[in-house]
């Protein structure tokens, strides 16, 4: 990853999202730029041109939200 690069992490798995967020919160070398438990209801949904994977659609139809964290390294 280039300096000042950003990683976009999206998941339908609540446990994975919570675990990842906890790891990031406790590290001094990671910066969280954006974080939401419901990506498609957030202000950032249009940043990704409305691209939704078939898995996202499948899990959203089951009532699951898509979680999102945008982060980088110091």
C-alpha positions in Angstrom: 0.0 0.0 0.0 1.2 3.5 -0.8 1.8 6.0 2.0 -1.5 7.7 3.0 -3.4 4.9 1.2 -6.8 3.9 2.4 -8.3 0.4 2.8 -12.1 0.0 2.3 -13.4 -2.9 4.4 -17.1 -4.0 3.9 -18.7 -7.0 5.5 -22.1 -8.5 6.3 -20.6 -10.4 9.2 -21.4 -8.5 12.4 -18.9 -10.5 14.5 -16.1 -9.9 12.0 -16.9 -6.2 11.9 -16.9 -5.8 15.7 -13.7 -7.8 16.1 -11.9 -5.8 13.4 -13.2 -2.4 14.8 -11.9 -3.4 18.3 -8.5 -4.3 16.9 -8.3 -1.0 15.1 -9.5 1.1 18.1 -6.6 -0.3 20.2 -3.8 0.4 17.8 -1.9 3.7 17.6 -0.7 3.0 14.0 -4.2 2.8 12.4 -6.4 5.7 11.6 -10.1 5.1 11.1 -11.5 7.6 8.5 -15.1 6.3 8.2 -17.1 3.8 10.1 -20.7 2.7 9.9 -22.8 -0.3 10.8 -25.2 0.3 7.9 -23.2 1.3 4.8 -26.2 1.6 2.4 -28.0 4.0 4.7 -24.8 6.1 5.3 -23.7 9.3 3.7 -20.8 7.4 2.0 -22.8 4.9 0.0 -22.5 7.0 -3.2 -18.7 7.1 -2.8 -18.6 3.6 -4.3 -20.8 4.3 -7.3 -23.6 2.2 -5.9 -21.7 -1.1 -6.5 -23.3 -3.9 -4.5 -22.0 -7.4 -4.7 -24.5 -10.3 -5.1 -23.5 -11.4 -1.6 -24.3 -8.0 -0.1 -27.7 -8.1 -1.8 -28.3 -11.7 -0.6 -27.5 -10.8 3.0 -29.4 -7.5 2.9 -32.5 -9.4 1.7 -32.1 -11.5 4.9 -32.2 -8.3 7.0 -28.4 -8.0 7.6 -26.8 -4.7 7.2 -23.4 -4.1 5.4 -20.8 -2.7 7.8 -18.0 -0.5 6.6 -14.6 0.8 7.8 -12.3 2.9 5.8 -8.8 3.0 7.5 -5.2 3.7 6.8 -1.8 3.4 8.6 0.1 6.3 10.2 
